[in-house]
Structures are given as C-alpha cells and as structure tokens.
Amino acid sequence: MQSPAVVAQDDYVYYPAYGVYYSSRRHQYASLVGGAWISEPAPRGVAVDALRASPSVKMDFHDAPANHHADIARQYPKNWKPSGRN
C-alpha cells in the first residue's frame, strides 16, 4: 500500500519596493527581469539585508507569483508601507 503523496505549497513574502517575492519553502527569490520570471537563491539588484529591512507582505497564494503579480503590484505599489494598525 502506497502512502499518499504530500504536496508542500509555496509560501511567498512580497517586497513591494523591489518587486521581489521570497519563498521560504524553496529558499528562492522570484522577480520579473526583462519580461521573464526568474528564481534565484539571492535577490537580484539588492542585498538580502536591505530587502528584509524593507516593508513586506505575506502572500496568500500558493502557486507562481507570475499568476498574481499584476494584481499584487497594483495593491502594493513600490512606495507601499504597512499601516500603523495591529
């Protein structure tokens, strides 16, 4: 008897100032470069410390950022900051 396959879902954090997504499950940064989506072990064009110090939003989708980026970028523009509310 085979045990059922376990499918781990991606989890992303989005950094609006840089247009970068990070998947903690994959340990990869995803971004749109020259019209194509890339995934890399380090963010492109920004130091990890600077990225992590910038405002971020936990995403609630579990597939590729490319499927949601147009809406996410409108909702969280580059100058987005979290509200002061808890």
Phi and psi restraints in degrees (range 20) as a CNS / XPLOR table:
assign (resid 1 and name C) (resid 2 and name N)
       (resid 2 and name CA) (resid 2 and name C) 1.0 -87.5 20.0 2
assign (resid 2 and name N) (resid 2 and name CA)
       (resid 2 and name C) (resid 3 and name N) 1.0 142.1 20.0 2
assign (resid 2 and name C) (resid 3 and name N)
       (resid 3 and name CA) (resid 3 and name C) 1.0 -81.4 20.0 2
assign (resid 3 and name N) (resid 3 and name CA)
       (resid 3 and name C) (resid 4 and name N) 1.0 150.6 20.0 2
assign (resid 3 and name C) (resid 4 and name N)
       (resid 4 and name CA) (resid 4 and name C) 1.0 -64.0 20.0 2
assign (resid 4 and name N) (resid 4 and name CA)
       (resid 4 and name C) (resid 5 and name N) 1.0 146.4 20.0 2
assign (resid 4 and name C) (resid 5 and name N)
       (resid 5 and name CA) (resid 5 and name C) 1.0 -70.6 20.0 2
assign (resid 5 and name N) (resid 5 and name CA)
       (resid 5 and name C) (resid 6 and name N) 1.0 139.8 20.0 2
assign (resid 5 and name C) (resid 6 and name N)
       (resid 6 and name CA) (resid 6 and name C) 1.0 -101.8 20.0 2
assign (resid 6 and name N) (resid 6 and name CA)
       (resid 6 and name C) (resid 7 and name N) 1.0 124.3 20.0 2
assign (resid 6 and name C) (resid 7 and name N)
       (resid 7 and name CA) (resid 7 and name C) 1.0 -110.1 20.0 2
assign (resid 7 and name N) (resid 7 and name CA)
       (resid 7 and name C) (resid 8 and name N) 1.0 114.1 20.0 2
assign (resid 7 and name C) (resid 8 and name N)
       (resid 8 and name CA) (resid 8 and name C) 1.0 -82.6 20.0 2
assign (resid 8 and name N) (resid 8 and name CA)
       (resid 8 and name C) (resid 9 and name N) 1.0 132.4 20.0 2
assign (resid 8 and name C) (resid 9 and name N)
       (resid 9 and name CA) (resid 9 and name C) 1.0 -88.7 20.0 2
assign (resid 9 and name N) (resid 9 and name CA)
       (resid 9 and name C) (resid 10 and name N) 1.0 145.8 20.0 2
assign (resid 9 and name C) (resid 10 and name N)
       (resid 10 and name CA) (resid 10 and name C) 1.0 -68.9 20.0 2
assign (resid 10 and name N) (resid 10 and name CA)
       (resid 10 and name C) (resid 11 and name N) 1.0 149.0 20.0 2
assign (resid 10 and name C) (resid 11 and name N)
       (resid 11 and name CA) (resid 11 and name C) 1.0 -131.0 20.0 2
assign (resid 11 and name N) (resid 11 and name CA)
       (resid 11 and name C) (resid 12 and name N) 1.0 128.9 20.0 2
assign (resid 11 and name C) (resid 12 and name N)
       (resid 12 and name CA) (resid 12 and name C) 1.0 -123.2 20.0 2
assign (resid 12 and name N) (resid 12 and name CA)
       (resid 12 and name C) (resid 13 and name N) 1.0 146.7 20.0 2
assign (resid 12 and name C) (resid 13 and name N)
       (resid 13 and name CA) (resid 13 and name C) 1.0 -115.7 20.0 2
assign (resid 13 and name N) (resid 13 and name CA)
       (resid 13 and name C) (resid 14 and name N) 1.0 135.0 20.0 2
assign (resid 13 and name C) (resid 14 and name N)
       (resid 14 and name CA) (resid 14 and name C) 1.0 -108.1 20.0 2
assign (resid 14 and name N) (resid 14 and name CA)
       (resid 14 and name C) (resid 15 and name N) 1.0 135.8 20.0 2
assign (resid 14 and name C) (resid 15 and name N)
       (resid 15 and name CA) (resid 15 and name C) 1.0 -111.1 20.0 2
assign (resid 15 and name N) (resid 15 and name CA)
       (resid 15 and name C) (resid 16 and name N) 1.0 93.9 20.0 2
assign (resid 15 and name C) (resid 16 and name N)
       (resid 16 and name CA) (resid 16 and name C) 1.0 -57.7 20.0 2
assign (resid 16 and name N) (resid 16 and name CA)
       (resid 16 and name C) (resid 17 and name N) 1.0 -37.4 20.0 2
assign (resid 16 and name C) (resid 17 and name N)
       (resid 17 and name CA) (resid 17 and name C) 1.0 -59.9 20.0 2
assign (resid 17 and name N) (resid 17 and name CA)
       (resid 17 and name C) (resid 18 and name N) 1.0 -26.4 20.0 2
assign (resid 17 and name C) (resid 18 and name N)
       (resid 18 and name CA) (resid 18 and name C) 1.0 -116.4 20.0 2
assign (resid 18 and name N) (resid 18 and name CA)
       (resid 18 and name C) (resid 19 and name N) 1.0 -6.5 20.0 2
assign (resid 18 and name C) (resid 19 and name N)
       (resid 19 and name CA) (resid 19 and name C) 1.0 63.9 20.0 2
assign (resid 19 and name N) (resid 19 and name CA)
       (resid 19 and name C) (resid 20 and name N) 1.0 34.3 20.0 2
assign (resid 19 and name C) (resid 20 and name N)
       (resid 20 and name CA) (resid 20 and name C) 1.0 -116.8 20.0 2
assign (resid 20 and name N) (resid 20 and name CA)
       (resid 20 and name C) (resid 21 and name N) 1.0 138.9 20.0 2
assign (resid 20 and name C) (resid 21 and name N)
       (resid 21 and name CA) (resid 21 and name C) 1.0 -109.9 20.0 2
assign (resid 21 and name N) (resid 21 and name CA)
       (resid 21 and name C) (resid 22 and name N) 1.0 145.3 20.0 2
assign (resid 21 and name C) (resid 22 and name N)
       (resid 22 and name CA) (resid 22 and name C) 1.0 -124.7 20.0 2
assign (resid 22 and name N) (resid 22 and name CA)
       (resid 22 and name C) (resid 23 and name N) 1.0 130.3 20.0 2
assign (resid 22 and name C) (resid 23 and name N)
       (resid 23 and name CA) (resid 23 and name C) 1.0 -104.5 20.0 2
assign (resid 23 and name N) (resid 23 and name CA)
       (resid 23 and name C) (resid 24 and name N) 1.0 114.5 20.0 2
assign (resid 23 and name C) (resid 24 and name N)
       (resid 24 and name CA) (resid 24 and name C) 1.0 -72.6 20.0 2
assign (resid 24 and name N) (resid 24 and name CA)
       (resid 24 and name C) (resid 25 and name N) 1.0 -24.7 20.0 2
assign (resid 24 and name C) (resid 25 and name N)
       (resid 25 and name CA) (resid 25 and name C) 1.0 -71.2 20.0 2
assign (resid 25 and name N) (resid 25 and name CA)
       (resid 25 and name C) (resid 26 and name N) 1.0 -43.4 20.0 2
assign (resid 25 and name C) (resid 26 and name N)
       (resid 26 and name CA) (resid 26 and name C) 1.0 -87.5 20.0 2
assign (resid 26 and name N) (resid 26 and name CA)
       (resid 26 and name C) (resid 27 and name N) 1.0 -18.0 20.0 2
assign (resid 26 and name C) (resid 27 and name N)
       (resid 27 and name CA) (resid 27 and name C) 1.0 57.3 20.0 2
assign (resid 27 and name N) (resid 27 and name CA)
       (resid 27 and name C) (resid 28 and name N) 1.0 46.1 20.0 2
assign (resid 27 and name C) (resid 28 and name N)
       (resid 28 and name CA) (resid 28 and name C) 1.0 -133.8 20.0 2
assign (resid 28 and name N) (resid 28 and name CA)
       (resid 28 and name C) (resid 29 and name N) 1.0 147.9 20.0 2
assign (resid 28 and name C) (resid 29 and name N)
       (resid 29 and name CA) (resid 29 and name C) 1.0 -105.0 20.0 2
assign (resid 29 and name N) (resid 29 and name CA)
       (resid 29 and name C) (resid 30 and name N) 1.0 132.9 20.0 2
assign (resid 29 and name C) (resid 30 and name N)
       (resid 30 and name CA) (resid 30 and name C) 1.0 -116.4 20.0 2
assign (resid 30 and name N) (resid 30 and name CA)
       (resid 30 and name C) (resid 31 and name N) 1.0 137.3 20.0 2
assign (resid 30 and name C) (resid 31 and name N)
       (resid 31 and name CA) (resid 31 and name C) 1.0 -154.5 20.0 2
assign (resid 31 and name N) (resid 31 and name CA)
       (resid 31 and name C) (resid 32 and name N) 1.0 161.2 20.0 2
assign (resid 31 and name C) (resid 32 and name N)
       (resid 32 and name CA) (resid 32 and name C) 1.0 -92.8 20.0 2
assign (resid 32 and name N) (resid 32 and name CA)
       (resid 32 and name C) (resid 33 and name N) 1.0 117.9 20.0 2
assign (resid 32 and name C) (resid 33 and name N)
       (resid 33 and name CA) (resid 33 and name C) 1.0 -127.7 20.0 2
assign (resid 33 and name N) (resid 33 and name CA)
       (resid 33 and name C) (resid 34 and name N) 1.0 116.3 20.0 2
assign (resid 33 and name C) (resid 34 and name N)
       (resid 34 and name CA) (resid 34 and name C) 1.0 57.7 20.0 2
assign (resid 34 and name N) (resid 34 and name CA)
       (resid 34 and name C) (resid 35 and name N) 1.0 34.7 20.0 2
assign (resid 34 and name C) (resid 35 and name N)
       (resid 35 and name CA) (resid 35 and name C) 1.0 85.3 20.0 2
assign (resid 35 and name N) (resid 35 and name CA)
       (resid 35 and name C) (resid 36 and name N) 1.0 0.9 20.0 2
assign (resid 35 and name C) (resid 36 and name N)
       (resid 36 and name CA) (resid 36 and name C) 1.0 -124.5 20.0 2
assign (resid 36 and name N) (resid 36 and name CA)
       (resid 36 and name C) (resid 37 and name N) 1.0 142.6 20.0 2
assign (resid 36 and name C) (resid 37 and name N)
       (resid 37 and name CA) (resid 37 and name C) 1.0 -81.8 20.0 2
assign (resid 37 and name N) (resid 37 and name CA)
       (resid 37 and name C) (resid 38 and name N) 1.0 133.1 20.0 2
assign (resid 37 and name C) (resid 38 and name N)
       (resid 38 and name CA) (resid 38 and name C) 1.0 -124.9 20.0 2
assign (resid 38 and name N) (resid 38 and name CA)
       (resid 38 and name C) (resid 39 and name N) 1.0 150.7 20.0 2
assign (resid 38 and name C) (resid 39 and name N)
       (resid 39 and name CA) (resid 39 and name C) 1.0 -123.3 20.0 2
assign (resid 39 and name N) (resid 39 and name CA)
       (resid 39 and name C) (resid 40 and name N) 1.0 129.0 20.0 2
assign (resid 39 and name C) (resid 40 and name N)
       (resid 40 and name CA) (resid 40 and name C) 1.0 -140.4 20.0 2
assign (resid 40 and name N) (resid 40 and name CA)
       (resid 40 and name C) (resid 41 and name N) 1.0 159.0 20.0 2
assign (resid 40 and name C) (resid 41 and name N)
       (resid 41 and name CA) (resid 41 and name C) 1.0 -73.8 20.0 2
assign (resid 41 and name N) (resid 41 and name CA)
       (resid 41 and name C) (resid 42 and name N) 1.0 -11.4 20.0 2
assign (resid 41 and name C) (resid 42 and name N)
       (resid 42 and name CA) (resid 42 and name C) 1.0 -137.5 20.0 2
assign (resid 42 and name N) (resid 42 and name CA)
       (resid 42 and name C) (resid 43 and name N) 1.0 148.0 20.0 2
assign (resid 42 and name C) (resid 43 and name N)
       (resid 43 and name CA) (resid 43 and name C) 1.0 -68.2 20.0 2
assign (resid 43 and name N) (resid 43 and name CA)
       (resid 43 and name C) (resid 44 and name N) 1.0 147.6 20.0 2
assign (resid 43 and name C) (resid 44 and name N)
       (resid 44 and name CA) (resid 44 and name C) 1.0 -89.3 20.0 2
assign (resid 44 and name N) (resid 44 and name CA)
       (resid 44 and name C) (resid 45 and name N) 1.0 127.2 20.0 2
assign (resid 44 and name C) (resid 45 and name N)
       (resid 45 and name CA) (resid 45 and name C) 1.0 82.5 20.0 2
assign (resid 45 and name N) (resid 45 and name CA)
       (resid 45 and name C) (resid 46 and name N) 1.0 5.6 20.0 2
assign (resid 45 and name C) (resid 46 and name N)
       (resid 46 and name CA) (resid 46 and name C) 1.0 -152.1 20.0 2
assign (resid 46 and name N) (resid 46 and name CA)
       (resid 46 and name C) (resid 47 and name N) 1.0 142.7 20.0 2
assign (resid 46 and name C) (resid 47 and name N)
       (resid 47 and name CA) (resid 47 and name C) 1.0 -71.7 20.0 2
assign (resid 47 and name N) (resid 47 and name CA)
       (resid 47 and name C) (resid 48 and name N) 1.0 145.5 20.0 2
assign (resid 47 and name C) (resid 48 and name N)
       (resid 48 and name CA) (resid 48 and name C) 1.0 -55.3 20.0 2
assign (resid 48 and name N) (resid 48 and name CA)
       (resid 48 and name C) (resid 49 and name N) 1.0 -42.7 20.0 2
assign (resid 48 and name C) (resid 49 and name N)
       (resid 49 and name CA) (resid 49 and name C) 1.0 -62.6 20.0 2
assign (resid 49 and name N) (resid 49 and name CA)
       (resid 49 and name C) (resid 50 and name N) 1.0 -41.7 20.0 2
assign (resid 49 and name C) (resid 50 and name N)
       (resid 50 and name CA) (resid 50 and name C) 1.0 -65.8 20.0 2
assign (resid 50 and name N) (resid 50 and name CA)
       (resid 50 and name C) (resid 51 and name N) 1.0 -41.5 20.0 2
assign (resid 50 and name C) (resid 51 and name N)
       (resid 51 and name CA) (resid 51 and name C) 1.0 -60.9 20.0 2
assign (resid 51 and name N) (resid 51 and name CA)
       (resid 51 and name C) (resid 52 and name N) 1.0 -50.6 20.0 2
assign (resid 51 and name C) (resid 52 and name N)
       (resid 52 and name CA) (resid 52 and name C) 1.0 -67.6 20.0 2
assign (resid 52 and name N) (resid 52 and name CA)
       (resid 52 and name C) (resid 53 and name N) 1.0 -21.3 20.0 2
assign (resid 52 and name C) (resid 53 and name N)
       (resid 53 and name CA) (resid 53 and name C) 1.0 -82.6 20.0 2
assign (resid 53 and name N) (resid 53 and name CA)
       (resid 53 and name C) (resid 54 and name N) 1.0 -12.5 20.0 2
assign (resid 53 and name C) (resid 54 and name N)
       (resid 54 and name CA) (resid 54 and name C) 1.0 -86.7 20.0 2
assign (resid 54 and name N) (resid 54 and name CA)
       (resid 54 and name C) (resid 55 and name N) 1.0 161.7 20.0 2
assign (resid 54 and name C) (resid 55 and name N)
       (resid 55 and name CA) (resid 55 and name C) 1.0 -57.2 20.0 2
assign (resid 55 and name N) (resid 55 and name CA)
       (resid 55 and name C) (resid 56 and name N) 1.0 143.8 20.0 2
assign (resid 55 and name C) (resid 56 and name N)
       (resid 56 and name CA) (resid 56 and name C) 1.0 -142.2 20.0 2
assign (resid 56 and name N) (resid 56 and name CA)
       (resid 56 and name C) (resid 57 and name N) 1.0 160.8 20.0 2
assign (resid 56 and name C) (resid 57 and name N)
       (resid 57 and name CA) (resid 57 and name C) 1.0 -135.3 20.0 2
assign (resid 57 and name N) (resid 57 and name CA)
       (resid 57 and name C) (resid 58 and name N) 1.0 129.9 20.0 2
assign (resid 57 and name C) (resid 58 and name N)
       (resid 58 and name CA) (resid 58 and name C) 1.0 -76.2 20.0 2
assign (resid 58 and name N) (resid 58 and name CA)
       (resid 58 and name C) (resid 59 and name N) 1.0 127.7 20.0 2
assign (resid 58 and name C) (resid 59 and name N)
       (resid 59 and name CA) (resid 59 and name C) 1.0 -86.5 20.0 2
assign (resid 59 and name N) (resid 59 and name CA)
       (resid 59 and name C) (resid 60 and name N) 1.0 153.2 20.0 2
assign (resid 59 and name C) (resid 60 and name N)
       (resid 60 and name CA) (resid 60 and name C) 1.0 -110.2 20.0 2
assign (resid 60 and name N) (resid 60 and name CA)
       (resid 60 and name C) (resid 61 and name N) 1.0 14.1 20.0 2
assign (resid 60 and name C) (resid 61 and name N)
       (resid 61 and name CA) (resid 61 and name C) 1.0 -99.0 20.0 2
assign (resid 61 and name N) (resid 61 and name CA)
       (resid 61 and name C) (resid 62 and name N) 1.0 158.5 20.0 2
assign (resid 61 and name C) (resid 62 and name N)
       (resid 62 and name CA) (resid 62 and name C) 1.0 -129.9 20.0 2
assign (resid 62 and name N) (resid 62 and name CA)
       (resid 62 and name C) (resid 63 and name N) 1.0 28.4 20.0 2
assign (resid 62 and name C) (resid 63 and name N)
       (resid 63 and name CA) (resid 63 and name C) 1.0 -128.2 20.0 2
assign (resid 63 and name N) (resid 63 and name CA)
       (resid 63 and name C) (resid 64 and name N) 1.0 -154.1 20.0 2
assign (resid 63 and name C) (resid 64 and name N)
       (resid 64 and name CA) (resid 64 and name C) 1.0 -73.4 20.0 2
assign (resid 64 and name N) (resid 64 and name CA)
       (resid 64 and name C) (resid 65 and name N) 1.0 137.2 20.0 2
assign (resid 64 and name C) (resid 65 and name N)
       (resid 65 and name CA) (resid 65 and name C) 1.0 -55.1 20.0 2
assign (resid 65 and name N) (resid 65 and name CA)
       (resid 65 and name C) (resid 66 and name N) 1.0 -31.8 20.0 2
assign (resid 65 and name C) (resid 66 and name N)
       (resid 66 and name CA) (resid 66 and name C) 1.0 -56.7 20.0 2
assign (resid 66 and name N) (resid 66 and name CA)
       (resid 66 and name C) (resid 67 and name N) 1.0 -29.8 20.0 2
assign (resid 66 and name C) (resid 67 and name N)
       (resid 67 and name CA) (resid 67 and name C) 1.0 -73.3 20.0 2
assign (resid 67 and name N) (resid 67 and name CA)
       (resid 67 and name C) (resid 68 and name N) 1.0 -14.4 20.0 2
assign (resid 67 and name C) (resid 68 and name N)
       (resid 68 and name CA) (resid 68 and name C) 1.0 -128.4 20.0 2
assign (resid 68 and name N) (resid 68 and name CA)
       (resid 68 and name C) (resid 69 and name N) 1.0 -9.5 20.0 2
assign (resid 68 and name C) (resid 69 and name N)
       (resid 69 and name CA) (resid 69 and name C) 1.0 -59.0 20.0 2
assign (resid 69 and name N) (resid 69 and name CA)
       (resid 69 and name C) (resid 70 and name N) 1.0 -39.3 20.0 2
assign (resid 69 and name C) (resid 70 and name N)
       (resid 70 and name CA) (resid 70 and name C) 1.0 -58.1 20.0 2
assign (resid 70 and name N) (resid 70 and name CA)
       (resid 70 and name C) (resid 71 and name N) 1.0 -45.5 20.0 2
assign (resid 70 and name C) (resid 71 and name N)
       (resid 71 and name CA) (resid 71 and name C) 1.0 -70.2 20.0 2
assign (resid 71 and name N) (resid 71 and name CA)
       (resid 71 and name C) (resid 72 and name N) 1.0 -41.7 20.0 2
assign (resid 71 and name C) (resid 72 and name N)
       (resid 72 and name CA) (resid 72 and name C) 1.0 -63.0 20.0 2
assign (resid 72 and name N) (resid 72 and name CA)
       (resid 72 and name C) (resid 73 and name N) 1.0 -43.7 20.0 2
assign (resid 72 and name C) (resid 73 and name N)
       (resid 73 and name CA) (resid 73 and name C) 1.0 -64.1 20.0 2
assign (resid 73 and name N) (resid 73 and name CA)
       (resid 73 and name C) (resid 74 and name N) 1.0 -33.7 20.0 2
assign (resid 73 and name C) (resid 74 and name N)
       (resid 74 and name CA) (resid 74 and name C) 1.0 -70.6 20.0 2
assign (resid 74 and name N) (resid 74 and name CA)
       (resid 74 and name C) (resid 75 and name N) 1.0 -41.0 20.0 2
assign (resid 74 and name C) (resid 75 and name N)
       (resid 75 and name CA) (resid 75 and name C) 1.0 -71.9 20.0 2
assign (resid 75 and name N) (resid 75 and name CA)
       (resid 75 and name C) (resid 76 and name N) 1.0 -34.8 20.0 2
assign (resid 75 and name C) (resid 76 and name N)
       (resid 76 and name CA) (resid 76 and name C) 1.0 -126.7 20.0 2
assign (resid 76 and name N) (resid 76 and name CA)
       (resid 76 and name C) (resid 77 and name N) 1.0 80.3 20.0 2
assign (resid 76 and name C) (resid 77 and name N)
       (resid 77 and name CA) (resid 77 and name C) 1.0 -66.1 20.0 2
assign (resid 77 and name N) (resid 77 and name CA)
       (resid 77 and name C) (resid 78 and name N) 1.0 167.6 20.0 2
assign (resid 77 and name C) (resid 78 and name N)
       (resid 78 and name CA) (resid 78 and name C) 1.0 -52.8 20.0 2
assign (resid 78 and name N) (resid 78 and name CA)
       (resid 78 and name C) (resid 79 and name N) 1.0 -32.4 20.0 2
assign (resid 78 and name C) (resid 79 and name N)
       (resid 79 and name CA) (resid 79 and name C) 1.0 -93.4 20.0 2
assign (resid 79 and name N) (resid 79 and name CA)
       (resid 79 and name C) (resid 80 and name N) 1.0 13.1 20.0 2
assign (resid 79 and name C) (resid 80 and name N)
       (resid 80 and name CA) (resid 80 and name C) 1.0 -63.0 20.0 2
assign (resid 80 and name N) (resid 80 and name CA)
       (resid 80 and name C) (resid 81 and name N) 1.0 139.1 20.0 2
assign (resid 80 and name C) (resid 81 and name N)
       (resid 81 and name CA) (resid 81 and name C) 1.0 -132.9 20.0 2
assign (resid 81 and name N) (resid 81 and name CA)
       (resid 81 and name C) (resid 82 and name N) 1.0 144.6 20.0 2
assign (resid 81 and name C) (resid 82 and name N)
       (resid 82 and name CA) (resid 82 and name C) 1.0 -66.3 20.0 2
assign (resid 82 and name N) (resid 82 and name CA)
       (resid 82 and name C) (resid 83 and name N) 1.0 149.2 20.0 2
assign (resid 82 and name C) (resid 83 and name N)
       (resid 83 and name CA) (resid 83 and name C) 1.0 -71.2 20.0 2
assign (resid 83 and name N) (resid 83 and name CA)
       (resid 83 and name C) (resid 84 and name N) 1.0 162.4 20.0 2
assign (resid 83 and name C) (resid 84 and name N)
       (resid 84 and name CA) (resid 84 and name C) 1.0 -77.4 20.0 2
assign (resid 84 and name N) (resid 84 and name CA)
       (resid 84 and name C) (resid 85 and name N) 1.0 -2.5 20.0 2
assign (resid 84 and name C) (resid 85 and name N)
       (resid 85 and name CA) (resid 85 and name C) 1.0 -78.3 20.0 2
assign (resid 85 and name N) (resid 85 and name CA)
       (resid 85 and name C) (resid 86 and name N) 1.0 150.2 20.0 2
